[in-house]
Amino acid sequence: MKKIALLGALALSLLSPLALAEDAKALRIGIEAAYPPFAFKTPEGAITGFDYDIGMALCAEMKVECKWTEQEFDGLIPALKVRKFDAILSSMSITDDRKKAVDFTGKYYHTPAKLAMKAGTVINDPLADLKGKRVGVQRASIYDRYATEVFAPAGVEVVRYGSQNEIFLDMTSGRLDATLADVVNIDDGFLKTDAGKGFALVGPDYTEPKYFGNGAGIAVRKGDKALADKISAAILAIRANGKYQEVQDKYFKFNVYGE
């Protein structure tokens, strides 16, 4: 029996280099598939969306296999740290706070925050025009932080919710005057739906890096510069060869990459 065990151990040791080689040909990516149109599930249960398609394009460019792991958003960074996967591709904004925990590639898209209100509303000076109005934000989000630090001192009533969908419901019921959120989320999750009829995007874009980061990037473990650089180069490559444009046009009618 000991001899058999030793032979088994020897076989495993011989296979280890092959296993390592196979792992080197794959990029394990964490994603939250609950953020349309960036990442969501088809009726058949498959992951799809802009983030997913960009990930597949990047893997093809780097000549590796994409291996996707679903994870709730607030668990993505902890799971990355314990090596459950190698990278996070899940619309994660590049902020100074997150840079304390992970490293980022260059951005792969950058969309502004925006206000949504009743169609026809004119907002020239948000701090003056929103005074006394109720603005809904998702609790603990970058939009919450901005509204708390900038809108509230100007006399705007900031109302916090657990999810953006709850905010949209209160918009239609008249319990809110406005919401501050990601422009694409507002457009796809509200304005393009029956519930969003009669509402529109208003006012300026909100892009201040202090609050809204520098676009969405792909997070890797702290210190993994080689992987971050490799993915960053792949982002530039698919931007140059037209693949990025092809994916973008599937989901958006505007430049989602930003300036």
Steps between C-alpha positions, in 0.01 A plus 500: 500500500785735586654424161172584325473822698854597405431429135185712520690788655766468229234510229346813650837668523563422135164645404547818701701687235229418245231626736696817559542545126125464448431755776738741329280483189191612692396829658263450793263794520253599771176669397165598649239412236230734630572838343342534155607581237853439627446154647181298534349157440318378191171309548711184463723605791811593300701812586490773237542876472762760410742402780480134404553564128791734569655232721465240226659740250790568736560129558499437124751782453726355773447146366374364831176337606253704705378313808215692663398487864184670621527690825289762677656841445599568861679164509706548185807664656518257795471206258775646281728533802461131592572403136154376411568670167771714341309811397172683552314617192175636638454874434724584793582872516866588543502697825778593742324307775496176298863550398591437862380141459560413133686615191319600181555482128429804289131576459286304257204735520404824671143619535394803701247533777186687406174627643165364383185706554165567337542567128516872429672589827783748446802484731750781443651522847438173686577637845246778455243319288488190723467689829206361698455204264529129587781319321530121527836321508610144562634466853881479539555567129724763345178690424404493867837642598474783246140589591583496871805722469387736223120499462394476864690810622325697222156413638425194288321217684699182435296179528695173518382160374630147502476464121463717195183312401331624819592854400343458157179376662482808723573724201193367320285528813597865548682453830825626348584795279824360361764232516877519456647182351706358214369633169489155336326342798235775492454467126480121481343432838240777495463732202472218245230328706129578513544633855752757377268666251472870579847517656829613350867562572557860607779731607877453469711187497664420833856376456708644785766233566495563875149358511447306178842354433679478166282257311447128540811286507592136547629431849787263576672408824721766654845480346401289197639758259581244230136394465369857523740610226410204280127571526553874451691426178216274386246778565701734277531227237125433471441874491738520203383195306127580509388222735419745779283705263320184391413411860408859587262528205319185613392675822531877460433778252768725651868496589502302825880516524490874568763760430 
